[in-house]
Each structure stands twice: as structure tokens, then as C-alpha cells.
Amino acid sequence: MTGTRRTPPGRAGRLRLRHSLDVAGLGADPLVQKLRILRSEHQRPLRAEQ
């Protein structure tokens, strides 16, 4: 991770923050998909016991 950076004021700051949010969203999508898969794999043996 990088050190603390000040967000510049004004339009440049908004653009930087928007970009950061976009990148975070792109990184979160595969993690959500992986979590969904892992949950279904975890539930499979539990369903088989019933």
C-alpha cells in the first residue's frame, strides 16, 4: 500500500477519487463472485447430510 496522500482540491481531487472508486469496484467484483462460489461449495456437504 502507498503512504497517505492528500487528495488535491477541486476537479483534480474529484477525478482522482472517482478513479479510486472505479478501481476498487473492479477489484471487488471478482471477490464477490469468488465468495458466492465458496458459499455454494460450503453448502453442498451440508445439504447432502439432510
C-alpha positions, 0 to 999 in steps of 0.5 A: 500500500502507498503512504497517505496522500492528500487528495488535491482540491477541486476537479483534480481531487474529484477525478482522482477519487472517482478513479479510486472508486472505479478501481476498487469496484473492479477489484471487488467484483471478482471477490464477490463472485469468488465468495458466492462460489465458496458459499455454494461449495460450503453448502453442498456437504451440508445439504447432502447430510439432510 
